[in-house]
């Protein structure tokens, strides 16, 4: 009886130690994952192994000297470890499948005036030159950063224009915070002009809620495109078929002339430029719930976000043509024709590609007041220059279609 009592006390003590060390170990592992980008698959697998070992220790104390019980505990731990290894291996396999993210662009490669910058230059002196005091604060979509980096390189005084600085907000004078953040920063008065696709209904509502109106100046044209794995035999779809895929009515590639593969349709984050374009294309039809994936955020720990496109053989994704062809130079994806028309500069220019649209320089003003470019001579001059032959040549040389 006394022996059982001692064993019970030992078991409770071991369990308490296991909880403390197990919890601490998992916390340290999560912190390590956040700081160094460790795969969540590996993080979970190691976490399960830690818990299994600690639980085995508690169990061994509880069962006492029984060799049979201890062998069973060891076998159970081995099974758990093998399963965890398989799970981590699956995560590694997933990571090897090429993906497409609209933040994959190495933005610093286009930084204005930087050594070997990819931002395009004019073949002649710019007709507009700003002094340091005239410079506007600029922001925009990832896919448009190369365009306005070219504008800056032509018009702004030579100097350093890092995308991020050491300020409290990290955003610099010429930055690229992406479409969602750029609209928010413009409405909040943290930047003067942004370069983006047209706003979503939510972004228009946010502006109105904050007492602001948006002013859109078209500066170029671009195509909204869909792409698939290059091994997918489907080379084109109709608008109606795209709508069917993204409402869930069409679920297999066989239904649209492909192989007997279940369709895996990817989407983008809400209020991003490409997701807004998809919603416009859907014309009010209900969208499927997008795939989600777990990610590690330094601020929020483990969070769920809309999954970036992963190039599975049965996947379909979307973006803008320039991003998909210039920024992501991959022969592992293929752009689809829509309604029998391929997305090219020529079909965008002549209007035959069915979902080509403008992209904009956007400013904001309090509701009822004129656009800031009407009272700000520098902003007006900058917009007029962007629409001039010199500004439009930068649009074209970058890879977009000028007006």
C-alpha positions in Angstrom: 0.0 0.0 0.0 2.8 2.3 0.9 4.6 1.5 -2.3 1.5 2.4 -4.4 1.3 5.7 -2.5 4.9 6.5 -3.3 4.4 5.6 -6.9 1.3 7.8 -7.1 3.2 10.8 -5.6 6.1 10.2 -8.1 3.6 10.0 -11.0 2.0 13.3 -10.0 5.4 14.9 -9.7 6.5 13.6 -13.0 3.3 14.8 -14.6 3.9 18.2 -13.2 7.4 18.3 -14.5 6.2 17.1 -17.9 3.6 19.9 -18.1 6.1 22.5 -17.2 9.0 21.3 -19.4 6.6 20.3 -22.2 4.9 23.6 -22.3 8.2 25.4 -22.0 9.6 23.4 -24.8 6.7 24.0 -27.1 6.8 27.7 -26.3 10.5 27.9 -27.2 9.9 25.9 -30.4 7.1 28.3 -31.4 9.3 31.3 -30.7 12.1 29.7 -32.8 9.7 29.0 -35.6 8.5 32.7 -35.6 12.1 34.0 -35.6 13.6 31.7 -38.1 10.7 30.6 -40.3 10.7 26.9 -39.3 8.0 24.9 -41.1 4.9 24.5 -39.1 4.9 20.8 -40.2 8.2 20.4 -38.5 7.2 22.4 -35.5 4.1 20.3 -34.9 6.1 17.1 -35.5 8.8 18.0 -33.0 6.1 19.2 -30.5 4.3 15.9 -30.7 7.7 14.0 -30.1 8.4 16.2 -27.1 5.0 15.5 -25.6 5.3 11.8 -26.4 8.6 11.4 -24.6 7.3 13.3 -21.5 4.1 11.3 -21.5 6.2 8.1 -21.7 8.2 9.2 -18.8 5.1 9.7 -16.7 3.7 6.4 -17.8 6.8 4.5 -16.9 6.8 5.9 -13.4 3.1 4.9 -13.1 3.5 1.3 -14.3 6.5 0.6 -12.1 9.0 -2.2 -12.9 6.8 -4.1 -15.3 9.0 -4.9 -18.3 6.0 -5.7 -20.6 4.3 -2.4 -19.9 7.5 -0.5 -20.5 8.1 -2.3 -23.8 4.6 -1.3 -24.9 5.2 2.3 -23.9 8.4 2.3 -25.9 6.6 0.8 -28.9 3.9 3.5 -28.6 6.5 6.3 -28.5 8.2 4.8 -31.6 4.9 4.8 -33.5 4.3 8.4 -32.6 7.8 9.3 -33.7 7.4 7.6 -37.0 4.1 9.3 -37.6 5.6 12.7 -36.7 8.5 12.0 -39.1 6.0 11.1 -41.8 4.1 14.3 -41.1 7.3 16.5 -41.3 8.2 14.7 -44.5 4.9 15.5 -46.0 5.5 19.2 -45.1 8.9 19.1 -46.8 7.3 17.6 -49.9 4.6 20.4 -49.9 7.4 23.0 -49.6 9.1 21.6 -52.7 6.1 22.3 -54.9 6.7 25.7 -56.6 4.4 28.5 -55.5 3.3 31.9 -56.8 2.9 34.7 -54.2 2.3 38.3 -55.2 5.0 39.3 -52.6 7.6 37.0 -54.1 9.1 39.9 -56.1 12.5 40.9 -54.8 11.5 44.6 -54.5 14.9 45.8 -53.7 16.1 44.8 -57.2 13.9 47.7 -58.5 14.9 50.3 -56.0 15.4 53.7 -57.8 19.1 54.8 -58.3 20.4 51.6 -56.6 23.4 49.9 -58.2 22.2 47.7 -61.1 18.5 48.6 -60.4 16.1 46.8 -62.7 13.9 49.9 -62.8 13.7 51.2 -66.4 15.3 54.5 -67.4 14.4 57.1 -70.0 16.5 57.5 -73.2 16.5 61.2 -72.8 16.4 63.8 -70.0 13.1 64.0 -68.2 11.0 67.1 -68.9 10.0 67.2 -65.2 12.5 67.2 -62.4 11.7 67.5 -58.7 13.8 69.2 -56.0 14.1 67.3 -52.6 11.3 69.6 -51.3 8.9 68.7 -54.1 9.0 64.9 -53.6 5.7 63.2 -53.0 5.3 60.2 -50.7 4.5 57.1 -52.9 3.2 53.6 -52.2 1.4 50.9 -54.2 0.9 47.3 -55.3 3.8 44.9 -55.5 3.3 44.3 -59.2 3.4 48.1 -59.9 6.5 49.0 -57.9 8.7 48.6 -60.9 6.6 51.2 -62.7 6.6 53.9 -60.1 10.2 53.1 -59.3 10.9 54.1 -62.9 8.9 57.3 -62.5 11.0 58.2 -59.4 14.2 57.4 -61.2 13.2 59.8 -63.9 11.7 62.7 -61.9 13.1 62.6 -58.4 16.6 63.9 -57.4 19.2 61.2 -57.3 19.6 59.6 -53.9 18.8 56.6 -51.8 15.1 55.5 -51.8 15.0 52.4 -49.6 11.6 50.6 -49.5 11.7 50.6 -45.7 13.5 52.9 -43.3 14.1 52.9 -39.6 11.0 54.9 -38.7 8.3 53.6 -36.3 6.2 52.4 -39.2 9.0 51.1 -41.3 7.6 52.6 -44.5 9.8 55.0 -46.4 9.0 57.9 -48.7 8.9 55.6 -51.8 7.7 52.3 -50.4 5.6 49.3 -51.5 3.3 48.0 -48.8 0.9 46.1 -51.2 -2.5 47.0 -52.4 -4.4 46.5 -49.1 -2.0 48.5 -47.0 -1.5 51.2 -49.6 -5.2 52.0 -49.8 -5.3 52.2 -46.0 -2.3 54.4 -45.7 -3.6 56.7 -48.4 -6.9 57.1 -46.6 -5.1 57.7 -43.3 -3.0 60.4 -44.8 0.3 58.5 -44.5 1.2 58.7 -48.2 0.3 61.1 -51.0 -0.3 58.9 -54.0 -0.6 55.2 -54.6 -0.3 53.0 -57.8 -2.8 50.2 -57.7 -5.7 48.4 -59.4 -9.2 49.8 -58.8 -10.4 49.7 -55.2 -12.7 47.1 -53.8 -16.2 47.9 -52.4 -14.7 47.5 -48.9 -11.9 50.0 -49.7 -14.4 52.5 -51.0 -16.5 52.0 -47.9 -13.5 52.5 -45.6 -12.7 55.7 -47.4 -16.3 56.9 -47.0 -16.3 55.9 -43.3 -13.1 57.9 -42.7 -14.7 60.9 -44.5 -12.6 60.6 -47.7 -13.1 60.1 -51.4 -10.7 58.5 -53.8 -9.6 60.1 -57.1 -8.4 57.6 -59.8 -6.3 58.6 -62.7 -5.8 55.8 -65.3 -2.1 55.5 -66.2 -1.9 52.1 -68.0 -3.7 48.9 -68.9 -3.2 45.4 -67.7 -4.8 41.9 -68.2 -6.2 39.8 -65.4 -5.0 36.3 -66.1 -5.5 32.7 -64.9 -2.8 30.1 -65.0 -2.4 26.3 -64.4 0.4 23.8 -64.1 2.2 23.4 -67.4 1.4 19.7 -67.4 -2.3 20.5 -67.4 -3.5 19.9 -71.0 -6.2 22.6 -70.7 -5.0 25.7 -72.6 -8.1 27.9 -72.4 -11.4 28.5 -70.7 -14.5 30.6 -71.2 -15.5 33.3 -68.7 -18.5 31.1 -67.8 -16.2 28.1 -67.1 -14.0 30.3 -64.8 -17.2 31.4 -63.0 -18.3 27.8 -62.7 -14.9 26.7 -61.2 -14.9 29.5 -58.6 -18.5 28.9 -57.6 -17.9 25.2 -57.2 -20.2 24.1 -60.0 -17.3 22.8 -62.0 -15.1 20.6 -59.8 -13.1 18.4 -62.2 -10.8 19.3 -65.1 -12.5 16.6 -67.1 -15.6 18.8 -67.3 -13.7 21.4 -69.3 -11.7 19.1 -71.6 -8.9 18.1 -69.2 -7.9 15.0 -67.3 -9.8 13.4 -64.6 -8.3 15.6 -61.8 -10.2 17.4 -59.1 -9.8 21.1 -59.6 -8.0 23.0 -56.8 -8.8 26.7 -57.2 -6.6 29.1 -55.3 -7.7 32.7 -54.3 -6.0 35.8 -53.0 -6.3 37.8 -49.8 -9.5 39.9 -49.4 -9.1 43.5 -50.8 -5.9 42.6 -52.8 -6.0 43.9 -56.3 -6.3 40.5 -57.9 -9.0 39.2 -55.5 -11.0 42.4 -56.2 -10.6 41.7 -60.0 -11.9 38.1 -59.4 -14.9 39.4 -57.5 -15.7 41.8 -60.3 -15.4 39.0 -62.9 -17.8 36.8 -60.8 -20.5 39.5 -61.2 -22.1 38.8 -57.9 -21.9 35.0 -58.0 -20.9 33.4 -54.7 -17.3 32.5 -54.4 -16.0 29.3 -52.9 -14.4 29.6 -49.5 -10.6 30.0 -50.3 -8.0 27.5 -49.2 -6.4 28.5 -45.9 -3.0 27.7 -44.6 -1.4 28.1 -41.2 1.5 30.6 -41.0 3.7 31.9 -38.2 3.5 35.6 -37.6 6.0 37.4 -35.3 3.1 39.4 -33.9 0.3 36.9 -33.7 1.9 33.5 -33.4 0.1 30.9 -35.5 -2.5 32.4 -37.8 -4.7 31.2 -40.7 -4.4 33.1 -44.0 -5.5 32.6 -47.5 -3.1 30.1 -49.1 -0.7 31.3 -51.7 -0.9 29.5 -55.1 0.9 26.2 -55.0 1.6 24.7 -58.4 -0.1 21.3 -58.0 -0.9 19.5 -61.2 -4.6 20.2 -60.6 -4.3 23.8 -59.4 -5.6 27.0 -61.0 -4.6 30.5 -59.9 -4.8 34.1 -61.0 -2.9 37.3 -61.0 -2.1 40.2 -63.4 -0.3 39.4 -66.6 2.9 41.4 -65.9 3.4 39.8 -62.6 2.9 36.3 -64.0 5.1 36.8 -67.0 7.8 39.3 -66.0 8.2 38.9 -62.2 7.6 35.2 -62.0 9.6 33.7 -64.9 8.6 30.1 -64.6 8.0 27.5 -67.3 6.1 25.5 -64.8 2.9 27.5 -65.1 1.0 28.4 -68.3 -1.4 31.3 -68.8 -4.8 30.4 -70.1 -6.6 31.9 -73.0 -10.1 33.3 -72.1 -12.9 33.0 -74.6 -10.3 31.9 -77.1 -8.0 35.0 -76.7 -4.5 34.8 -75.2 -3.4 37.6 -72.9 -0.8 39.5 -74.8 0.1 43.2 -75.1 -1.6 43.3 -78.5 -4.9 41.8 -77.3 -4.9 44.1 -74.2 -4.3 47.1 -76.5 -7.0 46.3 -79.0 -9.5 45.2 -76.3 -10.0 41.6 -77.6 -8.8 40.0 -74.4 -12.0 40.0 -72.3 -10.7 41.1 -68.9 -8.2 43.8 -69.5 -8.6 46.9 -67.4 -6.8 50.1 -66.3 -4.5 50.5 -63.3 -4.3 53.9 -61.5 -2.5 56.6 -59.7 -4.9 57.2 -56.8 -5.1 60.2 -54.4 -7.6 61.1 -51.7 -9.3 64.2 -50.3 -12.0 64.9 -47.7 -15.5 64.3 -49.1 -16.8 67.3 -51.0 -13.3 68.8 -51.5 -11.5 68.8 -54.8 -8.8 66.3 -55.6 -5.4 67.2 -54.1 -3.8 67.5 -57.5 -6.0 70.5 -58.2 -4.4 72.5 -55.4 -1.0 70.9 -55.3 1.0 72.0 -58.3 3.7 69.3 -57.8 1.1 66.5 -57.7 -0.6 67.9 -60.8 2.7 68.2 -62.7 3.7 64.6 -61.7 0.4 63.2 -62.9 0.5 65.1 -66.2 4.1 63.9 -66.7 3.0 60.3 -66.1 0.4 60.7 -68.8 2.9 62.3 -71.1 4.9 60.4 -73.8 7.9 60.1 -71.4 5.8 58.7 -68.5 3.9 56.3 -70.8 7.2 55.1 -72.3 8.2 54.0 -68.8 4.9 52.1 -68.5 5.6 50.4 -71.7 9.3 49.7 -71.2 8.5 48.2 -67.8 6.2 45.6 -69.5 2.7 47.1 -69.2 0.4 48.5 -71.9 0.4 52.3 -72.0 -2.8 54.2 -72.5 
